[in-house]
Amino acid sequence: MADPIRIAIVGVGKIARDQHLPAIAADPRFELVALVSRSHVHVDGVPTFDTLDTLLAEGPSIDAVALCTPPQVRYDLAHQALAGGLHVFLEKPPGATVSEVAALQAEADKAGRTLFASWHSRFAAGVARAEEWLADKAITGVTITWREDVRVWHPGQHWIWEAGGLGVFDPGINALSIATQILPWHFFLTEAVLERPANCASPIAARIQFRSGGGVPVSADFDFRQTGPQSWDIDVETDAGPLRLSEGGAVLVLDGEEMRAPDREYPGLYARFAELVAAGRSEADVRPLQLVADAFLRGEIHTVEEFHD
């Protein structure tokens, strides 16, 4: 077996603690050798550094970094890592803009290193089967409902309301990552209404209409104000009957039969990253981020009451 990939996590917030650390610990293809955290998060036996600069200058030898910081600061970190000869795993969204991800892809190609724009929801249990089933079906309509309580899932994360933080598109982009994976054609935005709190730079809700080149409608309803049960559903109408992905893609319903499997999203991401590193390839699909950018470009902005978490 090849030596494990020595990896450092940069930005040890909720997603890193809940998902990245357990996935790395469970995969023998990786060895966690360092953390970069200004909040001084610690893992037994793993050194923590205040900055990536300090890690690269004073820390142990590493092969890769997983960047789990807010997207607004991710380009400079990824650029520095690639320039230092490291492979780069980008937490979603891969950047604050589409163009910076394209620039990083060019830098990774030049450096001969792997750039992986990770879309964890594509690795939800029902997604691959849904993609396979839809491949030869005539699709007549798609409805996406992605509504959750921001106070539960993003407590105190003020960066999400700043420019580049995406607001409700931070979870909404998960739905778009699934839709761009399972639908057998491209689709594009035709109209959008974004509701933005008066004290925020990013929207708290969005209603969007897309369509395929063949005219198939795709609608999306994103909202950060959901209370009670959360809604992470994609419904697809076809000539062979309906398909539903629910619970963020974890549950697939076909012909009235519910198929459920254990969560393997982040283990799947790290398995894919290891494969890409071994093959000397990158994977940086920006279609979900492009659709979000289109919503900001073309969407109507409606100001709503201030939000306070």
Disulfide bonds with the S-S distance in Angstrom:
none
